[in-house]
Amino acid sequence: MVNITLSVPEDIKKEMEKFPEINWSVIAREAIKRRIFLLRKFREFTKDSELTEEDTIRLGSELNKSLRKRHEK
């Protein structure tokens, strides 16, 4: 296994120190594994897509507007 160095803001480090029983390396490792899993799924889902980046930005913007209108009512 290789080692990596992880930087966190001081306030987060102070909060982490309140839980000395937690193995933060395990937490970070699991978070990284989960993100890799999601990225692989996303890549698999989009591999045959013909949408451009501009298309996805436009669709995301339209979705956000729609959701905002729904929640304003």
OpenMM code with the backbone's topology and positions (N, CA, C; nanometers):
from openmm import Vec3, app, unit

residues = "MET VAL ASN ILE THR LEU SER VAL PRO GLU ASP ILE LYS LYS GLU MET GLU LYS PHE PRO GLU ILE ASN TRP SER VAL ILE ALA ARG GLU ALA ILE LYS ARG ARG ILE PHE LEU LEU ARG LYS PHE ARG GLU PHE THR LYS ASP SER GLU LEU THR GLU GLU ASP THR ILE ARG LEU GLY SER GLU LEU ASN LYS SER LEU ARG LYS ARG HIS GLU LYS".split()
positions = [
    Vec3(0.0859, -0.1173, 0.0000),
    Vec3(0.0000, 0.0000, 0.0000),
    Vec3(0.0903, 0.1233, 0.0000),
    Vec3(0.0486, 0.2252, -0.0739),
    Vec3(0.1250, 0.3499, -0.0786),
    Vec3(0.0639, 0.4508, 0.0169),
    Vec3(0.1403, 0.5506, 0.0538),
    Vec3(0.0925, 0.6579, 0.1404),
    Vec3(0.0696, 0.7834, 0.0584),
    Vec3(-0.0327, 0.8600, 0.0971),
    Vec3(-0.0550, 0.9921, 0.0394),
    Vec3(-0.0695, 1.0899, 0.1549),
    Vec3(-0.0434, 1.2152, 0.1262),
    Vec3(-0.0608, 1.3199, 0.2262),
    Vec3(-0.1881, 1.3958, 0.1928),
    Vec3(-0.2693, 1.4157, 0.2925),
    Vec3(-0.3967, 1.4840, 0.2742),
    Vec3(-0.3965, 1.6117, 0.3573),
    Vec3(-0.4263, 1.7222, 0.2949),
    Vec3(-0.4341, 1.8493, 0.3659),
    Vec3(-0.5791, 1.8818, 0.3975),
    Vec3(-0.6040, 1.9231, 0.5205),
    Vec3(-0.7379, 1.9664, 0.5608),
    Vec3(-0.7246, 2.1000, 0.6333),
    Vec3(-0.8271, 2.1822, 0.6268),
    Vec3(-0.8235, 2.3087, 0.7002),
    Vec3(-0.8122, 2.2839, 0.8506),
    Vec3(-0.7556, 2.3801, 0.9193),
    Vec3(-0.7327, 2.3681, 1.0631),
    Vec3(-0.8609, 2.3406, 1.1405),
    Vec3(-0.9723, 2.4045, 1.1014),
    Vec3(-1.0970, 2.3834, 1.1751),
    Vec3(-1.1466, 2.2392, 1.1618),
    Vec3(-1.1262, 2.1791, 1.0462),
    Vec3(-1.1661, 2.0391, 1.0293),
    Vec3(-1.0760, 1.9489, 1.1121),
    Vec3(-0.9463, 1.9782, 1.1125),
    Vec3(-0.8523, 1.8998, 1.1934),
    Vec3(-0.8918, 1.9037, 1.3408),
    Vec3(-0.9319, 2.0196, 1.3902),
    Vec3(-0.9740, 2.0328, 1.5306),
    Vec3(-1.0976, 1.9475, 1.5569),
    Vec3(-1.1910, 1.9456, 1.4629),
    Vec3(-1.3106, 1.8624, 1.4790),
    Vec3(-1.2742, 1.7143, 1.4762),
    Vec3(-1.1833, 1.6771, 1.3881),
    Vec3(-1.1388, 1.5378, 1.3807),
    Vec3(-1.0765, 1.4930, 1.5125),
    Vec3(-1.0036, 1.5809, 1.5755),
    Vec3(-0.9367, 1.5479, 1.7018),
    Vec3(-1.0355, 1.5210, 1.8148),
    Vec3(-1.1584, 1.5652, 1.7985),
    Vec3(-1.2616, 1.5387, 1.8987),
    Vec3(-1.3077, 1.3928, 1.8955),
    Vec3(-1.2662, 1.3200, 1.7916),
    Vec3(-1.3050, 1.1807, 1.7746),
    Vec3(-1.1801, 1.0942, 1.7560),
    Vec3(-1.1008, 1.0797, 1.8611),
    Vec3(-0.9748, 1.0046, 1.8480),
    Vec3(-0.9951, 0.8559, 1.8187),
    Vec3(-1.1131, 0.8054, 1.8438),
    Vec3(-1.1395, 0.6634, 1.8189),
    Vec3(-1.1607, 0.6332, 1.6708),
    Vec3(-1.1758, 0.7366, 1.5901),
    Vec3(-1.2004, 0.7195, 1.4471),
    Vec3(-1.0673, 0.7079, 1.3731),
    Vec3(-1.0582, 0.6078, 1.2870),
    Vec3(-0.9416, 0.5929, 1.2005),
    Vec3(-0.9697, 0.6732, 1.0735),
    Vec3(-0.9207, 0.7952, 1.0704),
    Vec3(-0.9514, 0.8854, 0.9603),
    Vec3(-0.8923, 0.8383, 0.8283),
    Vec3(-0.7878, 0.7589, 0.8331),
    Vec3(-0.7327, 0.7024, 0.7096),
    Vec3(-0.8344, 0.6094, 0.6437),
    Vec3(-0.9037, 0.5318, 0.7251),
    Vec3(-1.0065, 0.4416, 0.6712),
    Vec3(-1.1198, 0.5233, 0.6105),
    Vec3(-1.1598, 0.6289, 0.6783),
    Vec3(-1.2674, 0.7152, 0.6278),
    Vec3(-1.2276, 0.7749, 0.4929),
    Vec3(-1.1067, 0.8283, 0.4831),
    Vec3(-1.0595, 0.8885, 0.3581),
    Vec3(-1.0505, 0.7835, 0.2485),
    Vec3(-0.9993, 0.6663, 0.2812),
    Vec3(-0.9858, 0.5591, 0.1834),
    Vec3(-1.1226, 0.5187, 0.1281),
    Vec3(-1.2204, 0.5046, 0.2155),
    Vec3(-1.3554, 0.4677, 0.1718),
    Vec3(-1.4185, 0.5772, 0.0868),
    Vec3(-1.3945, 0.7028, 0.1229),
    Vec3(-1.4493, 0.8136, 0.0438),
    Vec3(-1.3884, 0.8148, -0.0966),
    Vec3(-1.2594, 0.7882, -0.1051),
    Vec3(-1.1927, 0.7839, -0.2350),
    Vec3(-1.2452, 0.6673, -0.3178),
    Vec3(-1.2604, 0.5521, -0.2565),
    Vec3(-1.3143, 0.4355, -0.3277),
    Vec3(-1.4551, 0.4633, -0.3787),
    Vec3(-1.5371, 0.5266, -0.2959),
    Vec3(-1.6748, 0.5584, -0.3356),
    Vec3(-1.6767, 0.6556, -0.4533),
    Vec3(-1.5897, 0.7574, -0.4489),
    Vec3(-1.5852, 0.8543, -0.5587),
    Vec3(-1.5399, 0.7876, -0.6885),
    Vec3(-1.4414, 0.6990, -0.6804),
    Vec3(-1.3963, 0.6259, -0.7992),
    Vec3(-1.5098, 0.5414, -0.8555),
    Vec3(-1.5836, 0.4745, -0.7684),
    Vec3(-1.6986, 0.3949, -0.8119),
    Vec3(-1.7991, 0.4820, -0.8873),
    Vec3(-1.8331, 0.5981, -0.8306),
    Vec3(-1.9295, 0.6877, -0.8944),
    Vec3(-1.8768, 0.7406, -1.0272),
    Vec3(-1.7492, 0.7752, -1.0328),
    Vec3(-1.6912, 0.8250, -1.1569),
    Vec3(-1.6928, 0.7173, -1.2652),
    Vec3(-1.6648, 0.5942, -1.2277),
    Vec3(-1.6714, 0.4842, -1.3252),
    Vec3(-1.8133, 0.4656, -1.3770),
    Vec3(-1.9106, 0.4702, -1.2860),
    Vec3(-2.0504, 0.4569, -1.3280),
    Vec3(-2.0898, 0.5711, -1.4207),
    Vec3(-2.0473, 0.6923, -1.3859),
    Vec3(-2.0783, 0.8086, -1.4688),
    Vec3(-2.0158, 0.7931, -1.6071),
    Vec3(-1.8901, 0.7506, -1.6118),
    Vec3(-1.8227, 0.7310, -1.7400),
    Vec3(-1.8942, 0.6246, -1.8231),
    Vec3(-1.9342, 0.5159, -1.7581),
    Vec3(-2.0060, 0.4091, -1.8281),
    Vec3(-2.1396, 0.4598, -1.8818),
    Vec3(-2.2095, 0.5383, -1.7999),
    Vec3(-2.3403, 0.5916, -1.8365),
    Vec3(-2.3310, 0.6880, -1.9549),
    Vec3(-2.2230, 0.7636, -1.9620),
    Vec3(-2.2114, 0.8682, -2.0632),
    Vec3(-2.1263, 0.8302, -2.1830),
    Vec3(-2.0711, 0.7106, -2.1857),
    Vec3(-1.9751, 0.6751, -2.2913),
    Vec3(-2.0330, 0.6844, -2.4323),
    Vec3(-2.1605, 0.6583, -2.4499),
    Vec3(-2.2213, 0.6625, -2.5826),
    Vec3(-2.3019, 0.7897, -2.6069),
    Vec3(-2.2911, 0.8828, -2.5157),
    Vec3(-2.3683, 1.0063, -2.5274),
    Vec3(-2.3149, 1.0942, -2.6396),
    Vec3(-2.4072, 1.1586, -2.7083),
    Vec3(-2.3697, 1.2526, -2.8138),
    Vec3(-2.3855, 1.3966, -2.7667),
    Vec3(-2.4212, 1.4150, -2.6392),
    Vec3(-2.4351, 1.5497, -2.5852),
    Vec3(-2.2988, 1.6158, -2.5720),
    Vec3(-2.2959, 1.7439, -2.6033),
    Vec3(-2.1727, 1.8195, -2.5831),
    Vec3(-2.1723, 1.8754, -2.4417),
    Vec3(-2.0586, 1.9274, -2.3993),
    Vec3(-2.0513, 1.9902, -2.2674),
    Vec3(-2.1486, 2.1072, -2.2590),
    Vec3(-2.1612, 2.1816, -2.3674),
    Vec3(-2.2548, 2.2944, -2.3710),
    Vec3(-2.3986, 2.2469, -2.3533),
    Vec3(-2.4327, 2.1330, -2.4170),
    Vec3(-2.5665, 2.0754, -2.4022),
    Vec3(-2.5954, 2.0425, -2.2563),
    Vec3(-2.4992, 1.9808, -2.1902),
    Vec3(-2.5219, 1.9398, -2.0513),
    Vec3(-2.5339, 2.0602, -1.9596),
    Vec3(-2.4561, 2.1642, -1.9863),
    Vec3(-2.4666, 2.2862, -1.9055),
    Vec3(-2.6036, 2.3498, -1.9254),
    Vec3(-2.6494, 2.3574, -2.0494),
    Vec3(-2.7807, 2.4154, -2.0789),
    Vec3(-2.8919, 2.3344, -2.0120),
    Vec3(-2.8853, 2.2022, -2.0229),
    Vec3(-2.9874, 2.1173, -1.9613),
    Vec3(-2.9858, 2.1304, -1.8083),
    Vec3(-2.8678, 2.1370, -1.7515),
    Vec3(-2.8574, 2.1544, -1.6068),
    Vec3(-2.9164, 2.2864, -1.5623),
    Vec3(-2.8920, 2.3906, -1.6392),
    Vec3(-2.9473, 2.5224, -1.6080),
    Vec3(-3.0993, 2.5209, -1.6162),
    Vec3(-3.1533, 2.4569, -1.7196),
    Vec3(-3.2988, 2.4463, -1.7338),
    Vec3(-3.3592, 2.3677, -1.6187),
    Vec3(-3.2928, 2.2614, -1.5782),
    Vec3(-3.3407, 2.1813, -1.4656),
    Vec3(-3.3409, 2.2625, -1.3369),
    Vec3(-3.2326, 2.3365, -1.3141),
    Vec3(-3.2261, 2.4199, -1.1939),
    Vec3(-3.3385, 2.5230, -1.1905),
    Vec3(-3.3652, 2.5871, -1.3042),
    Vec3(-3.4732, 2.6851, -1.3113),
    Vec3(-3.6074, 2.6202, -1.2806),
    Vec3(-3.6291, 2.5041, -1.3385),
    Vec3(-3.7544, 2.4318, -1.3160),
    Vec3(-3.7724, 2.3951, -1.1692),
    Vec3(-3.6672, 2.3439, -1.1078),
    Vec3(-3.6733, 2.3072, -0.9663),
    Vec3(-3.6963, 2.4289, -0.8777),
    Vec3(-3.6305, 2.5391, -0.9119),
    Vec3(-3.6464, 2.6621, -0.8350),
    Vec3(-3.7917, 2.7101, -0.8404),
    Vec3(-3.8518, 2.7056, -0.9598),
    Vec3(-3.9915, 2.7458, -0.9748),
    Vec3(-4.0842, 2.6551, -0.8942),
    Vec3(-4.0551, 2.5255, -0.8965),
    Vec3(-4.1387, 2.4289, -0.8234),
    Vec3(-4.1346, 2.4560, -0.6731),
    Vec3(-4.0187, 2.4917, -0.6218),
    Vec3(-4.0043, 2.5109, -0.4778),
    Vec3(-4.0468, 2.6502, -0.4320),
    Vec3(-4.0620, 2.7438, -0.5251),
    Vec3(-4.1072, 2.8789, -0.4906),
    Vec3(-4.2584, 2.8825, -0.4664),
    Vec3(-4.3294, 2.7832, -0.5167),
    Vec3(-4.4767, 2.7825, -0.5052),
    Vec3(-4.5214, 2.7477, -0.3676),
] * unit.nanometer
topology = app.Topology()
chain = topology.addChain("A")
for resn in residues:
    res = topology.addResidue(resn, chain)
    for name in ("N", "CA", "C"):
        topology.addAtom(name, app.Element.getBySymbol(name[0]), res)
